[in-house]
Amino acid sequence: MWLTRPFCFLTITLREEGVYHLESVDLQQQIMTIIDELGKASAKAQNLSAPITSASRMQSNRHVVYILKDSSGRPAGKGAIIGFIKVGYKKLFVLDDREAHNEVEPLCILDFYIHESVQRHGHGRELFQYMLQKERVEPHQLAIDRPSQKLLKFLNKHYNLETTVPQVNNFVIFEGFFAHQHPPARKLPPKRAEGDIKPYSSSDREFLKVAVEPPWPLNRAPRRATPPAHPPPRSSSLGNSPERGPLRPFVPEQELLRSLRLCPPHPTARLLLAADPGGSPAQRRRTSSLPRSEESRY
Ligand SMILES: CC(=O)SCCNC(=O)CCNC(=O)[C@H](O)C(C)(C)COP(=O)(O)OP(=O)(O)OC[C@H]1O[C@@H](n2cnc3c(N)ncnc32)[C@H](O)[C@@H]1OP(=O)(O)O
């Protein structure tokens, strides 16, 4: 679907050095509030017990959030935030189609949300395309952190991603993943015990398991070692979300968007925009001071 209204994108990464030197502390505060609100809305939409995206978590990692904003929205031209996608590079051990472990560090889709009132209008694709372009990756190069059914359908429809390579962690990769690893995927000795690979391959959503596990004896269902090609919807482990009516705009726009008219960019916003706040994606990866495995996963 072609988007006719003026839309713009914000690219935010809170750990990049430049962002800490924003001229306006107020702007940074507002952006942090927006990220918190988006994280909560996404968690609610996915029936998660807690947000996996928050400003405080983003300050301790190098994840990047792309936000889609409708610049022409109401009230009074202040615009409305439509959704976001959070991505980040992670070291993972993934199985190839011969079940050999490969150490890779792909770009991972960690969280993705479009407001309920405008889903299936093409906004998700618009945002996803923008992210692909900025990160300079192809869809089949991505690893997806426990995708919802909606996201699996989305990837199938827009990018023909259907055949998955079965994994023992929560990440989903698709056929073609190994053809495009740069640098080439490192082969490891054949299959090790699952326990050995967990520290590297933990999902951002791992901590949620603790929160959602029902008390004994309700927690006795056997665990699957290998997620199915199409993992069950999150509601299967978390319960169905209650029916609810249309949501009100989830961000108090008047307050939060006062300083967020970022199209076209103004000086204060420049550091936040996709026009390379911290260099190319490759440069951003290289600036990490911590070993990847020690970085916070949130
Ligand atoms: C790693 C993770 O982040 S997993 C979590 C992913 N996020 C969620 O599940 C939160 C709730 N869902 C959403 O926020 C959105 O539906 C997104 C982000 C998945 C997709 O954004 P949208 O703006 O709806 O996508 P867009 O309009 O570009 O594409 C629509 C396609 O997405 C898929 N899709 C979107 N919503 C649904 C739905 N309710 N049921 C089934 N498929 C859906 C379909 O393939 C759909 O095409 P169709 O309408 O022809 O069937």
The ligand as an SDF file (V2000), in Angstrom:
LIG
                    3D

 51 53  0  0  0  0  0  0  0  0999 V2000
   10.6050   -9.8950   17.1130 C   0  0  0  0  0  0  0  0  0  0  0  0
    9.2240   -9.2470   17.3720 C   0  0  0  0  0  0  0  0  0  0  0  0
    9.1960   -8.0520   17.5000 O   0  0  0  0  0  0  0  0  0  0  0  0
    7.8550  -10.1690   17.4470 S   0  0  0  0  0  0  0  0  0  0  0  0
    6.5360   -9.0520   17.7030 C   0  0  0  0  0  0  0  0  0  0  0  0
    5.9770   -8.4300   16.4530 C   0  0  0  0  0  0  0  0  0  0  0  0
    4.9450   -7.4760   16.8500 N   0  0  0  0  0  0  0  0  0  0  0  0
    3.6530   -7.8120   17.0950 C   0  0  0  0  0  0  0  0  0  0  0  0
    3.2210   -8.9440   16.9110 O   0  0  0  0  0  0  0  0  0  0  0  0
    2.7960   -6.6950   17.6530 C   0  0  0  0  0  0  0  0  0  0  0  0
    1.4300   -6.6240   16.9950 C   0  0  0  0  0  0  0  0  0  0  0  0
    1.5380   -6.4930   15.5460 N   0  0  0  0  0  0  0  0  0  0  0  0
    1.9880   -5.3670   14.9540 C   0  0  0  0  0  0  0  0  0  0  0  0
    2.4010   -4.4240   15.6150 O   0  0  0  0  0  0  0  0  0  0  0  0
    1.9510   -5.3120   13.4360 C   0  0  0  0  0  0  0  0  0  0  0  0
    0.9270   -6.1260   12.9670 O   0  0  0  0  0  0  0  0  0  0  0  0
    3.2630   -5.7180   12.7530 C   0  0  0  0  0  0  0  0  0  0  0  0
    4.4060   -4.8570   13.2850 C   0  0  0  0  0  0  0  0  0  0  0  0
    3.5910   -7.2060   12.9910 C   0  0  0  0  0  0  0  0  0  0  0  0
    3.0990   -5.4970   11.2290 C   0  0  0  0  0  0  0  0  0  0  0  0
    2.7950   -4.1370   10.9940 O   0  0  0  0  0  0  0  0  0  0  0  0
    1.6230   -3.7230    9.9800 P   0  0  0  0  0  0  0  0  0  0  0  0
    1.6480   -2.2540    9.8180 O   0  0  0  0  0  0  0  0  0  0  0  0
    0.3550   -4.3300   10.4410 O   0  0  0  0  0  0  0  0  0  0  0  0
    2.1110   -4.4410    8.6330 O   0  0  0  0  0  0  0  0  0  0  0  0
    1.7780   -4.0640    7.1150 P   0  0  0  0  0  0  0  0  0  0  0  0
    0.4960   -3.3320    7.0350 O   0  0  0  0  0  0  0  0  0  0  0  0
    2.9620   -3.4360    6.4970 O   0  0  0  0  0  0  0  0  0  0  0  0
    1.6260   -5.5170    6.4940 O   0  0  0  0  0  0  0  0  0  0  0  0
    0.4350   -6.2200    6.7120 C   0  0  0  0  0  0  0  0  0  0  0  0
    0.7270   -7.7060    6.7220 C   0  0  0  0  0  0  0  0  0  0  0  0
    1.3060   -8.0910    7.9820 O   0  0  0  0  0  0  0  0  0  0  0  0
    0.6820   -9.3090    8.4330 C   0  0  0  0  0  0  0  0  0  0  0  0
   -0.2730   -8.9970    9.5160 N   0  0  0  0  0  0  0  0  0  0  0  0
   -0.4180   -7.8060   10.1500 C   0  0  0  0  0  0  0  0  0  0  0  0
   -1.3850   -7.9050   11.0820 N   0  0  0  0  0  0  0  0  0  0  0  0
   -1.8590   -9.1630   11.0310 C   0  0  0  0  0  0  0  0  0  0  0  0
   -2.8710   -9.8570   11.7360 C   0  0  0  0  0  0  0  0  0  0  0  0
   -3.6160   -9.2730   12.6840 N   0  0  0  0  0  0  0  0  0  0  0  0
   -3.0860  -11.1410   11.4390 N   0  0  0  0  0  0  0  0  0  0  0  0
   -2.3590  -11.7710   10.4880 C   0  0  0  0  0  0  0  0  0  0  0  0
   -1.4030  -11.1470    9.7570 N   0  0  0  0  0  0  0  0  0  0  0  0
   -1.1490   -9.8620   10.0440 C   0  0  0  0  0  0  0  0  0  0  0  0
   -0.0940   -9.7990    7.2320 C   0  0  0  0  0  0  0  0  0  0  0  0
    0.7700  -10.4970    6.3830 O   0  0  0  0  0  0  0  0  0  0  0  0
   -0.5150   -8.5100    6.5900 C   0  0  0  0  0  0  0  0  0  0  0  0
   -0.9080   -8.6460    5.2490 O   0  0  0  0  0  0  0  0  0  0  0  0
   -2.5030   -8.8260    4.9360 P   0  0  0  0  0  0  0  0  0  0  0  0
   -3.2050   -7.7030    5.6100 O   0  0  0  0  0  0  0  0  0  0  0  0
   -2.5750   -8.7940    3.4380 O   0  0  0  0  0  0  0  0  0  0  0  0
   -2.8930  -10.1520    5.5120 O   0  0  0  0  0  0  0  0  0  0  0  0
  1  2  1  0
  2  3  2  0
  2  4  1  0
  4  5  1  0
  5  6  1  0
  6  7  1  0
  7  8  1  0
  8  9  2  0
  8 10  1  0
 10 11  1  0
 11 12  1  0
 12 13  1  0
 13 14  2  0
 13 15  1  0
 15 16  1  0
 15 17  1  0
 17 18  1  0
 17 19  1  0
 17 20  1  0
 20 21  1  0
 21 22  1  0
 22 23  2  0
 22 24  1  0
 22 25  1  0
 25 26  1  0
 26 27  2  0
 26 28  1  0
 26 29  1  0
 29 30  1  0
 30 31  1  0
 31 32  1  0
 31 46  1  0
 32 33  1  0
 33 34  1  0
 33 44  1  0
 34 35  1  0
 34 43  1  0
 35 36  2  0
 36 37  1  0
 37 38  1  0
 37 43  2  0
 38 39  1  0
 38 40  2  0
 40 41  1  0
 41 42  2  0
 42 43  1  0
 44 45  1  0
 44 46  1  0
 46 47  1  0
 47 48  1  0
 48 49  2  0
 48 50  1  0
 48 51  1  0
M  END
$$$$
